[in-house]
Amino acid sequence: MKLIRMRILLTALLNWTNARAALFSVTNTNDCGAGSAHLIPSRRRSMLLTERRSVIQKLLVFLTCVAVVGCQSVNVKDVRSESSARETLAAAEKIYVRPFTMDNTVIKGDLGGSKKEGRLQQWPQDIAQLVVADLTPYKPCEVIGPDVKPDKGVVLEGNFDTIDGGSGAARFWVGMGAGESILRVTCRMHEASKPDVTLYEFQARGGSKAEGGLLGAMDTMDKNVQNAAHHIAKFVKTELGVETK
């Protein structure tokens, strides 16, 4: 069932429960008075309706939280590696990360209107800096410019293949996959001294999944970029042996 339909049904059920609870509310609290034989069933009905109302309210709170926060997920897939890649990576004195490129990038969907161009220019730098921040505690790491050619170490480069903002309205009002935002990034790692020999090549792919919630289009894709950076760094840390899969 669609998220919005579920919320409407639960709201209607809550309203009915409130009405029934009011109908069976107990006004005579004297168990020994006249009419006490009808009092206990009324109390039981009222208690049951109150418990049901509490459960429905909790479900509505949960569904609202899902709608507001949404769900973003990015995974690393299609990994190809050279036979000695792990040994080379472990022996490297430093990892250099270039700002990601946007060569032949598919750009579409809701990306924030007037703010779109600014964020498209910022995301390549953001993702590189986030990867470096995640890796630095485990290995010396630095963001370098596209024309910088270090003599030693390992270089990580990436390209945005797809940036699809999807539809924020569809994610909120329909849910369950409608209007999903999608991010696909291809990464490549090589020795600084051997730029033509690929150590690793892999993709980070994912998006907003079932819900985008009340988050704006830019916030949703910002979160996708952050998640992509985190999973790219996690893959490198796994290959370094400092983090498990």
N, C-alpha and C positions, 0 to 999 in steps of 0.2 A: 504494500500500500504506500502511496506517496506520502511524504512527510507532511505536507500541508493538509491533506485529507485526514490524516491521523489526528492532527492537532484540532481540526474542526470537529471531528467526531468526539474526541475526548472533552472538548469544551462543551458540546451539547450534552454529553453524558453527565458532566459536572453540574450543569444547570438543572438537569432533571433530578439529580441526586439532592441538590440543595432544596429543590421544591418538595421532594418527598420527605426530607429531613424536617422541614418546616411543618409539614402536614402531621407528622407523627411526634412532634415535640411534646414533652410532658409538662403540663402546667400544674397538676396536682401531685405533690411529692409526699403525701401522707399515705403510706402503704396500708394503713388500717382503716382508712376512710371508705366512704361509699364509692363503688365503681372500681375498687382496687383490683378486681379480677381482670379488668381490661387494661390496667396500668402497666403490668409487667410486659405483656406482648408489645405494647407501644414503646416501652423503653428499649426493648431488645431491637425492635426495628430501627429506632433512632440511633442506637449504638452501631448497628451494622451499617447504616447509611453514612454515619460519621466516619467510620473506618474506610468505607469505599471512597468517600470524598477525599480523605487524606491521601490514599493511593493515587487517585486521578490527578490531584494537585502535584504530587511528586513527579508523575510521568510528564505532566505539562512543563514543569520546571526543567526536566531533563531534555525534552525535545526543544525547548527554547534555547538551552545552552548549546545544543548541537547546531541549531540554526545560526546562532551568533558566531560560534567559533569555527564551525565547518571542519573539514578533514582534508589535510594535505598529505600526500605520500609520494616519495621519490625513491627509486631503487636503481642500483647499478647492475647492468646487464650486458650481455654480448662481450664478455671479457676475452681478449686475445693477448697472449704474453709470450715473450721470448724465453727460451729455456733457462737462461741464467739471470732472468730479470730480478728475482728476489735478492740474489747475492749482490748484484750490481747496485740495487737500491739501498740495501743495508750498508754497503761500503761507501756510498756517496757521502761526501762531507756536508753537502748542502742540497736542498731542493729549491729550485727556482720556479716560480709560477708567473706566467704571463697573463695579462688581462685577456679574457676570452674574446674571440672574434665573432663577427656576424656575417660570415660569408654564405651567401645564398640562403639566408634564414627565412623560413616561412613565418610571417608575422600577421596575425589576424585576431579577431575577437575583441572583446571589451577590455581595453588597456588604459582607461582613464582619460580619454579625450585630450584636453590641452596639455596634460602632464605626460602624455605618451612619449614624445620625443626625448624629453629630459631623462626619463627612466630607461629608455632603450640605450642611451649613451652611458648611463650609470651602472647598469647591471653587469656589463663585462668587467668593470673594475671591482664592483662589490663582490662578485663571486670569487675572484682571485684573492682578495683580501680576507674573505671569510675562510677560504681553504687554508691560507697561510696561518691565520689565527688558530685554527684547529690543530695544525701540524707542528707549530713552533715548540710546544712543550716536549715533543718527542724527537725532533730533528731540526737543526738550523734551517730556516726557511725564509724566503724573501720574494716579494713581488718585484718583477723587473719589466722594463719596457719592451715593446715588440722588436726593437732593433738591437737590444743588448745581447751580446754573445759571450756568456761566461766560459772559462776554460775548463772548469771542473764541475762535478756535481751532476744532478739530474734535473731536467727541465720538464715541467708539466704545462701543456697547452690545451686549450679547449675551444670549441665552437658551438654557438647556439644554433641548433638545427631547426627547432620549432618553438615559437612563442605564441601560444594561442590563449587569449584571455577568456575564451568561452563567453558565457552570458551570466552575469551576476544575478539578474532577475530570474532566469530559469532555475539557477541553483537554489535560490531562496524559495520561490513560489512552487516549484515542481519537485526539486530534490531528486535523490536516488539516481545520480548520474547525468541528469539533464543539465546542459550548460557548462559541463566540466571544463576547467582550464587545464591546459596541457603544456608541459615543458620538456624538451628533449635536448640534451647536450652531449656532444661527442668529445672525449678526452684522449689525449695521447701523451705518453711519457717517453723520453729518450735521454741518452747520455749527452751532456753538454758538448763533449768532444766528438760525438757521432750523431749529429742531428738526423741523418738519414736512416738510422737503425732504430726501429721502434721497440721499446721495452714492453710497454703496455698500451693497449687501445681498448676503450670501453665506452659505454653509454650510460648516462644518468637520465632516467625517464620517469615521468610521473605527472601528478597534477592534483587538482582539488578533490578528486574522487567523487563521492556521492553528494557532498554538500559544500557550498561556498559561503553559506550563511549570510550575515549582514555585513561582512567585511567588504570594503570597496574593491573595485577591480585591481587597483594598484597594490593594495594590501595583500590580496590573494596571490598575485604573481610575485610580489616581494617575498612572501612566505615560501613559494615554490623555489625561488632562487636560493634562499637560505637553506632549505632542505636539501637541495641539490649539492650545494657546497659542503654541507655536513656529511652527506653520503660519499662524496668524492674523497673527502679527507679520511672518512672511516675506511674506505677501500685501501687507501695508501697505508694507513696505520695497520690494517690487517696484514698487508704484504710485508710491512716492517716487523711484524710479530709483536706489536705492542697493544693490539686489541683483537679480540676474537670476533668471528662473524656473528 
